[in-house]
């Protein structure tokens, strides 16, 4: 059924009549609106030829009557009813929340809000840190009742064992890259042999732990935030509280424990895999046999480097789990928040890990562990 | 009038379901299910938990592919169609999901505009006006327009969902437990709203509900899901005359009698 709206006379004529024929529905709304806009004020809208009208068509007619002083002719009973419908429902509604102030003012305001927000998050994180310490203390006091062995073991599996594949592969490839880049540069001085120093020291002291921390933050920190956030949304955490189970003890402490214990183990494993990758590279490219590689590695990499690497690991694990759980507990309202908080958990965890790594580096060099 | 779920030959059905079979793995939800929906009626669908009321609705609107059977909506086949083929049908129905299913990143008014944007090129002003009167028609106050779904109460979420369902002036409206989770006053208001909208806008309504008051207040016919099919469909008086155990227990239990007395 075609809709045809046409004007009789031209738009300047005072007796402009707009005739609607066929169906006056949403499908033709854009055209109808344009055509009515071209008509002079006080037009007459002839609806006698309308066979089908919906509320959008009725709205267009009603609007012309309301704003342009149009008169309606030839409306059937149903059409009258629809016009009445939209007249009743005519209440102006804003579509998006009102924005206040000028662009500059808003920008400054947003910046201020952002700073206040950041301060609040940091404050909250400190508070959460305290709550976690109290939780650990409670568990420590009465481990028989409070320590949830099953939950912890399950987290060991998820955080540690299941990460072996990806962390191993990543570390191996990083070893190859370090070996290759080192060999290219050092070859210019005829000092390819120092590639082994490079691989050994950078891996054990820094990269093994740091890369593992980044991977754990991406894998487990995000998962913690998403899990706790979803539980918060479905009111599981509230239910837990009302039953008398502390969510910190039941949910946070197993995750923290798992992260703190698994990080050094995974880091050590990552170091081994990186050295393996580097070793294979220097064997293939530089022709240094594995036995020589291991011997040389032992000579140039002090055991102290290993301690430095491994001391940092549980601290990183703690930070990652703390931030992940904290962000998860902050979720409120809707599902979108879960995604936002998960992202924030990963970004903040990696940021804090790197900050703390820098502090460690300064600390160790000032105590003479170079 | 019989209590057969199918209409007599020749009568126009807005929805026609024949031999529908739905199963999840071993578990058969529907088997040889038949049902017709008359134009202009409000059909209530009832059934115990797990009898597949929502699955039935999802099959009709194409979110669930049945194992067997034919479904026709507004004379168009729904089973075995590609998603974009059935787009014309999607313009002619509106759906209110149980939890509202509002898009959480958009305001209520923007939610109502989504279907308008998808199908039509309207001027922004006209679109905002359409959203406004749809929101008012759904019984929401004007200040609900710029709010986000997370800022709404349960009853307002349902009304906002209804406003979105009505965006395209549908002929057919699907409501999945519209009054679940509402207080009795809000539920009663919602019932009245649906009834008045049906009368004013010539809607045909497919209504899943557990609410006996809703059944008595607004449903023209009630379809009873049990034993994997629609065992009976008719007015409540007709259903009461049957001696199906579930129907008797449902309508003659204490709640059923209370609702009948109201």
Interface residues (C-beta under 8 A of the other chain):
Chain A: X25 X26 X27 X29 X30 X33 X54 X55 X56 X59 X60 X63 X81 X82 X85 X86 X88 X89 X90 X91 X92 X93 X94 X95 X96 X97 X98 X333 X334 X335 X336
Chain B: X104 X105 X107 X109 X110 X113 X116 X119 X120 X121 X122 X123 X126 X128 X129 X130 X131 X132 X133 X134 X135 X136 X137 X142 X143 X144 X145 X146 X147 X149 X150 X168 X169 X200 X201
